[in-house]
Amino acid sequence: MTKIVAAKGTAVAKADERTTETFSDFVTMTIDQQLFGIPVLQVQDVLGPQRITRIPLAPPEVAGSLNLRGRIVTAIDVRLRLGLPPRPRSDNDMSIVVDLRGELYSLMVDSVGEVLSVSSKSFERNPATLDPIWRDLSAGICRLNNQLMVVLDVARLLDFAYREAA
């Protein structure tokens, strides 16, 4: 017998009496040709190119701020946050808006993909070979058919005090 079970932070999961397999949904993005994912429940919006105002004395990862329907949103250059070289600005810039404790942040990425439903069986802890910066900012990895998706931990990604102390 199969029944539908809802779990907090995951998509609707299918379970049967012999095995329990849950699925989590992730908004995917590409940064420097690497696939990343963010839990779909943390995503508020996906944006195209935006006018960003630089913030004086902000850390380099903080690209500035933007106005999103009357709310001030802090724009974060995820490439710099991950220790990657900056990407030249273009007309194809994409951002994923996330909510962290009531504050909105725009995560600037190379491209935004689709929403993937990933089985809990393909989720693993970070391997020791993963770049130390990425390991600190991710919740784990998912092995997909032909690639690896790094799952970003939004709270750690946006915790600048944590990175400076490390």
C-alpha positions in Angstrom: 0.0 0.0 0.0 1.3 3.4 -0.9 0.3 6.6 0.8 1.3 10.2 0.5 3.1 11.7 3.5 4.0 15.4 3.8 7.2 16.3 5.7 8.3 19.8 6.8 11.0 21.2 4.4 10.4 18.5 1.8 8.1 18.0 -1.1 5.3 15.5 -0.8 6.9 12.2 -0.2 5.8 8.7 -1.2 6.1 6.0 1.4 5.2 2.4 1.5 5.3 -0.3 4.2 8.7 -1.7 3.2 10.8 1.4 2.4 10.5 5.0 3.2 11.8 7.3 0.5 11.4 11.0 0.8 12.0 13.6 -1.9 13.2 17.2 -1.4 12.8 20.0 -4.0 15.7 22.2 -4.9 15.9 25.3 -7.2 19.0 24.6 -9.2 21.5 27.2 -10.4 24.9 27.1 -12.2 27.9 28.9 -11.0 31.2 28.5 -12.9 29.8 25.4 -14.6 29.0 23.7 -11.3 25.4 22.8 -10.4 24.1 24.1 -7.0 20.8 23.8 -5.3 18.8 25.7 -2.7 15.7 24.2 -0.9 12.7 25.5 -2.8 10.9 26.5 0.4 13.6 29.2 1.0 13.2 30.8 -2.5 11.0 33.8 -2.8 11.6 34.9 -6.4 13.9 34.5 -9.4 15.1 37.8 -11.0 16.7 38.8 -14.3 19.2 41.7 -14.5 18.6 44.4 -11.8 20.0 47.8 -11.1 22.2 47.4 -8.0 23.4 50.3 -5.9 26.9 49.7 -4.4 27.1 49.9 -0.5 30.2 51.8 0.7 32.5 49.7 3.0 30.5 46.5 2.5 32.4 43.2 2.2 33.4 42.4 -1.4 30.7 39.6 -1.6 28.0 42.2 -1.0 27.4 43.6 -4.5 25.0 46.2 -3.2 21.3 46.6 -2.7 18.3 46.7 -5.0 14.6 47.7 -4.8 12.2 44.7 -5.1 8.6 45.9 -5.1 9.4 48.6 -2.5 11.6 46.4 -0.3 15.4 46.9 0.0 17.2 43.6 -0.9 20.9 43.0 -0.3 22.6 41.5 -3.4 25.2 38.9 -2.7 27.7 37.8 -5.4 27.7 34.1 -4.8 30.8 33.6 -7.0 32.9 35.7 -4.7 31.3 34.1 -1.6 32.5 30.7 -3.0 36.0 31.9 -3.6 35.6 32.0 -7.4 36.7 34.8 -9.7 34.0 37.5 -10.5 31.9 37.1 -13.6 31.7 40.1 -15.9 28.4 41.8 -15.8 26.0 41.0 -18.7 22.4 41.4 -19.8 21.9 37.7 -18.7 22.6 38.2 -15.0 20.2 36.1 -12.8 19.4 36.2 -9.1 17.5 34.0 -6.7 15.8 35.9 -3.9 15.8 34.1 -0.6 14.3 34.9 2.8 16.5 34.5 5.9 14.8 35.4 9.2 12.6 38.0 7.5 15.3 39.7 5.5 15.5 39.3 1.7 18.7 38.6 -0.1 19.3 38.4 -3.9 21.9 35.7 -4.7 23.6 36.6 -7.9 24.4 33.4 -10.0 25.4 32.6 -13.5 22.1 31.0 -14.5 19.0 29.5 -12.9 17.8 26.1 -13.8 14.8 24.1 -12.9 13.2 22.7 -9.8 14.5 19.2 -9.1 12.9 16.7 -6.8 15.7 14.7 -5.3 15.5 11.4 -3.4 16.9 11.3 0.1 18.9 8.3 -1.1 21.0 10.5 -3.4 21.8 13.0 -0.7 25.2 12.6 1.0 27.4 14.5 3.5 30.1 16.7 2.0 33.1 14.7 0.8 36.5 15.5 2.3 37.7 16.4 -1.2 35.2 19.3 -1.6 36.8 22.7 -1.5 36.9 23.8 2.2 35.0 27.1 1.4 32.3 25.2 -0.4 32.2 22.6 2.4 31.6 25.3 5.0 28.8 26.8 3.0 27.0 23.6 1.9 24.6 21.2 3.6 25.7 18.3 1.5 25.7 17.0 -2.0 23.3 15.1 -4.3 24.6 12.6 -6.8 22.4 12.9 -9.9 22.6 10.8 -13.1 25.6 12.5 -14.6 26.6 15.3 -12.3 27.0 16.4 -8.7 24.7 19.0 -7.1 26.1 21.0 -4.2 23.3 21.9 -1.8 23.9 25.4 -0.4 23.1 26.2 3.2 21.6 29.6 2.9 22.0 30.5 6.6 25.8 29.8 6.4 26.1 31.4 3.0 24.8 34.6 4.4 26.6 34.5 7.7 29.5 36.8 7.1 30.7 36.7 10.7 31.0 32.9 10.4 33.3 33.1 7.4 35.5 35.8 8.9 36.0 33.7 12.1 37.0 30.6 10.1 
